[in-house]
Each structure stands twice: as C-alpha cells, then as structure tokens.
C-alpha cells in the first residue's frame, strides 16, 4: 500500500474542504507563504503516523469554530491498483477515531504499515544537530516496517521502562524496582539485534546516495551505532544492579534501548562538524533515499515522500537530482513550493499540480502556468 490515489481533507487547519486525485509521480502544491501548503503535507503525515510534525495539540489542527477534523485517503499497491484500502482519521479535541475499510482500529500501527511515508522539511537537518531522539525514530521507522517482531518488543520494553521509572521516582524498595529489570534486558537485547542488522543493511545504500548527491566528499560515510549502554559492559542486567543507587537518585533508568543513538561519520569525523548546512540537507536526503531503497527491496513496495518547501532545502542542481532519483525509484512524492518555476517537471504524464490560497485549492492543468 504505497501510493495514494485520493486524499480528502475537511476542517483541517485553514482548509474547510479539499479533495485530491493524486498522480503516481510528482504532486505539486503551489502557494504563497501561509497559504496552507504545509497543512496538506501535515494532513498526509497525520494520516500515516497519527501525529503532527507541527503541533502536539489537537485543537490547533481543527479549523476554527469546528468540532472535528476529518482526513481520508485511498491507498493502493504500486503493483496492483485493484488492491486498495480506504483509510480515515477523525480528530476532536479529546478523541481520535481510526478506520480502515470501514472498520474501526484501536491503534495506528496497521495504518502506518499501509502508509510508509517519509518526510523532509526545512527542519530535517536538525536530525544531525539535536539529541538522539530523531535519529532513533529514523532507525526505528525502518525496523518497524521491516521486522514483524520489532513493535511488540518495543511496546513490551516501553511498558517495563515506564513501570521501572515509576518505581524509581516513588523510591520504592530495590526489590520492587528490579522486578522490571529482566523484562527490560530481554527486550532490549532483541531490539538491539534488530537495529544492528537494519543499519548494516542500510549503510551500503547510504554510501551510494551520498556519492550521488555529494560527489565532492571522497570519504565514505560510516554509521556508528550506540546501543544505549556502554560497549565495555554487555551484561545489561548487572549494569542495572550496579547503577541502582544512581538511577534512584536521578529518578529514571539511565541505560537501555531507549538511549540508543547513531553517529554518522566521514573520515572518522562527525558529519555535523564537517558538512556545510547545504550538505547536511543533502545528507538527510541521502538517508531518506537509502531507507526508501532498502524498504522497497525488503517489502517490495516503494515509500511515499513528503517534501515541504523543496526550494528552501536545495539549490536548483540538487533539486533536479533529487527529483530524478525519486523518479528512478518510482517514489510517489508530494512537494510544496512558492512557485512552480522552482520545481522542474521531469515527466508531465506522472505530474499533478494544485494552487492554494487561504486554504482554497484549485487543480492546475499545466503546472508551469
């Protein structure tokens, strides 16, 4: 399920109603700043993930004076157009309703499986600069889509971690805190193995796309994985026992799968220290393309790419190069821009475009006009 054929939006942000018939290739949203372009990208991301990349508060997503926002899409296999699912989400200020083919689902996991979506925004380069959370999310996106066991393990780990941290904060007896240690260790070790295998498979693709987008960098990128506990101590259970007093002092568990990270290095130097801001953006593009290629190899379906304000991300040469790679990889992409002239149309047969103004959307026959 990796191509969107239809997208419907009601009472979302500044858009009261919009319906899109999407192309299998480039889908271009054109409008001035604050016209509502990003809201279209956000709506698709919300459908796929259950969360916004702009706000954690539901009332910010619902149009003013409305009680709910509704998003709907039809997603089909790139190999079989007859294999289609209808996916919907309705959000109120205090509730979320999820549906697949008319049936209510309790969690977003089944929808996320059907909609493997990647996102590139003007803030994406922060993946290199900020803390490990974004890098873990990047890594775990691939693990989730390519390992059936990953999500159950991660949920079990998170439940155990929550209970252990609660016991630490309440300063419960040591025996009650350590009731959760074996659960954490068992799940953390399996999560760790899945993550390491995934990064080992991903790295050759990343090397290839770094060379394609940044040929001026002669050294190959290295992905340095950090498990979330010291390399010198493989016995995580003993580590919990040894650090109990410090865990209790700080009120949370210091070591484990929740502290994992990836460091990207060129010639043994941190990528964020040697890459220019422009190169950092290109590197994030390479990461997403590498992940998309590995996903297609394992799952036999391409991803969908969302790119908010492409011209702000890349210069003309690299914009064209990225679009060429997306076309080669058969990746459906939805891109926003302030001007159609800034986004080259490589294949008019697989391109659709819309103009947007104050949340009102019009389909364009010729994107260049």
N, C-alpha and C positions, 0 to 999 in steps of 0.2 A: 504494500500500500504506500507508494511513494510518489504519486502525482495527484495534485489537487485539480479536479475538473471544475468544481464550483465552490464559491465562497459567498456566504451571506452574513451581513452584519446589521444588527438592529440596536439602536440606543447605546452605542459604544463610543465613549469619548464624545467628540463633536459630530459624529456621524449618526444621523437618525435612521437611515436605511440605505443599504447598498448591496448590490448583487453582482458578482463577477463570474464570467465564463473564462477560465484560465487556459492559457496556452501551455503546451508541454515544454516550452523553452523559456524565453525571456518574457517576464510580465513586469511592465514598467509603470510605476506610479509617479506622475509628474505634478509638481505644485510648488508654490512658494513656501517659505518658512512659516510654520504654524498653521498651514492649510489643513493638516490632518494626515499627511503621508505616513508618518511613523505609526499612527494608530492602526493602519492597515497591517503593517508588519507585526505590531504588537498583538493584534487580534489573532493572526495565524499562530504566533508563538504561544499565546494563551490557550488556544485550542489544543496545541500539541503537548504542552507541558503543564497546563493548569495554573500557571503563574505569569505575571507580567514582568518584563525586564525594566519597567519604569517606576512602578509603584506597588507596594505591598497592601495597599488599602483598596478594598473593593469599590467603595463609593467614588473613588477617583476614576474608575473605569466606566461607571454608569452615567449616561447622559443626564444633564441637569434636569431636575423635576421628573425623572423617570424612576421607576421602582426596580427595574432589572435591565440587564443587557443580555442579548442572545446572539451566539455565534454558531454558524452551521457550515459544514463543508461536505463535499463528496470526494472521497479519495479512492483511487484505483491503482491497480498493479500496472507497472510500466510494460509488463509482458502480456497482460490480459485485461483489456478495457471492460470486459463483462464482469470482472471480479472487482466489485465496488462496495465500499462501506459508506454509510451516512453517519456523520459524527456531529454531535451538538453539545453545547455547553450553555447553561443559563446561570448568570450570577446575579444575586441580590446582595444587599449589604451584609447579610449574615448567613447566606447559604449558597451552595453550588450544586447544580443538577447536571449530571453527565449521562449522555445517552449514545449508544452505538446501535444503529439499525433499529431504532425504536425501543430498545431495551435499556433500562437504567443500569449503570455500572457504579460500583462503590468507590473505586479508586481510579486514578488517572493512568495507571500502568498500562492497561490494554489499549488506551488511546495513544499513548506515547509509542507503543510498539508499532501501531499502524501509521504514525506520522513521525518518521525520523527526520527531524528538522534541525538545521544548523543556522546560527545567527552571527552576522558580522555587523557591528555598529561602530560609530566613531569612538566608543569607549573600549573596544575589544582589545586594543593594545595593552590595556591595563592587566591583562592576563599574565604578562611578564613582570609587571612592576609591583603589583599588590601581593597580598598574602596568598597562601596555598589553596584557599577555598575554590577559586575559579579554576585552578589547574586540576584539582581533584574532580571537579564537576566535568571538566573536559574529558579526563581519563575515564571517569565512571559512566559517561554517556556511551562510550564505545563498549565498555564492559557490559552495561545493561542490554544493549542491542545485540550483542554477540555471544552472550553466555546466559543460558536459561537459569542457571543457579545463582547468578550474582545478586539479583534483587532480593530473593529470600534470605540469603546470607547477610546482606547489608541491613535489612529490616531487623533480623534477629540481633545483629550486632548493636544497632541503634537502640533497641529496646533494653538490652543489657547495659549499655552505656548510660542510658537515662536513669535506670534503677541504681546503678553504682554511684553515679554522681549525686543522686538524691540522698543516698545513704551517707555519702561523704559530707555533704552540706549540713545534714542533720546531726553529724558527728555521732552516728550510730556505732555500736561496738564493732570492732575489727572483724569479727566472725560474720556479721551481717553484711558488711561491705564485700568481703571476699566470697560470699555466696555467688557473686556475679562474675568472678574472675575467670572461671573455666569457660563460661559461655562466651565471654569476650575473646579469649585466646583461641578457642576452636574456630569461631567465625572469622576472626582477624587473619588467621593463618591461611584460610581458604580464599578470603578476599585478596590477600597479598599475592597469592599464587596466580589468581586470575589477572590481576593488574600487571604483574610482571610479564606474563605471557602476552597480554594485549600490547604493551609497549614494545616488546621485542618484535611483534608483527608489524606494528605501526612505523617503527623507525626507518626501514628502507623506503617506505612511501614518502616519509617526511624529507629524507635526503633528496629524493627525486624532485619533489616540488620546490624545495629550497633552491636547488640548482636551476630549475626552470624560471623561478621568479627573481632570484638574486644571484645571477651567474658571477657577479663581481666578487662574491665571497668564495674563496678557494677551499677552505677547510669544510669538512663535513660536520653536520650537526650531530651531537650526542645527547640522548635522553638519559639523564641520571635520575633514577627512581629512588625515592626515600620512603621506606615502609611506614614510618611513624614511630619507630623505636630504634635505638642505637644498633648499628651493624655489628658492633662488638658483643652484643647480647642477643642471641637468638631465642633464649628462654624467656618469653614474654610473661609467663606465669610467675617465674621467680622475680622478674623485674617489678611486677605489681606488688609482690610481697615486700621487696626491698624498699619500694618507694611509698609504702602506705602512709607513713607519717607526713611526708611532703604533700601527697595527694590530699590528705585530710586538711592540711594547713591551707592549701590553695582552694580547696573545695571542689576539685574536679580531677578527672583521670588524665594524667599527662601524656601517657604513651598509648599507642594503638592505631588501628586503621583510620581513625578519624583525624589523625595528624599527618597523614601521608602527603607527599609532595612530589613534583617533578621539577628538575632543573634542566634547562636547555643550554648547551654549551657549544661554542665554536672554538676550536684550538685551545680547549681547557679554560675558556673564559666565559663568564655568564653572558647569555645572549643580550639581556637588557643593558649590559655595560658596554657592549661593543657595537650594537646595532643602532643606527640612527632612528629617529621617530618614524620616518618613512619605511625603513627596513623592518622595524618592529611590526608595522601594519602588514607588510608583505609576509613576514614570518607567520603571523596569525592566519593569514590566507592560506599559507602552505600547510599549517596544522589542520585547518578545516578540510582542505582538499585531500590531504593524506588520510584523514579519518573517513572522508566520504568514499575514497577508493577502496580502503580496507573493508568498509561496511558493505559496499557493492560486491566485493569478492566473496565475503562470507555469507551474506544474507541473500545475495542475488537480486537486490533491488537498490537503485540509487537513492540518495537522500534528497531533500528539498532544501534549497539555500535561500535564506532571507538576508538581504543586504540593505541596510538603512543608510541612505546618502552616500552612494558609491563614490561620487566625485570628491567628497571630503576625505575619503580614505586613500585614494590612489591617484597618481598622475595619469595623463592620457595613455601613455605607452603601457603602463601596468594595468589600467582599466581594460584595455583591449586584450592584453594577455590573459587576464583572469577570465574574461568572458569567453575567450577561445577555449580555455581549459574546461570551463563549465559546459560548454557545448560538446567538447570531445567526450567528457564523462557522462553526457546525457543527463545532466542535473537540471531539473526544473528550478528556476530562480525568480524571485520576486524582489525587485530593486526600486528604491525611491531615488528621485533626483529633482533638482530645481529646474532643470532644463533638459529636454530630450537630446539636444545637441551634444551634451556631455557624455552620453552613453551610446556607443556605436552599435548599430543594428547589424549583426552578423548574418542573421537568417530571418528575413521578413516573414517566411512561411511559419515559423515557430515563435513569433513575437506578437504580443498583445500589449496595448498601452492605454492608460486612462489619465485624464487630468482631474485634479481635485482642487476645490476651492471652498473653504469654510465647511468642510465635511461633505460637500456635494460632489459627486463623481460622475464624469462623462467618459464614455468609451471613445477612443480616437481611432479613426480608420487608418490614418497614416501617422505613426509616432513622430516622424520628423517635423510635422506641421504644428 
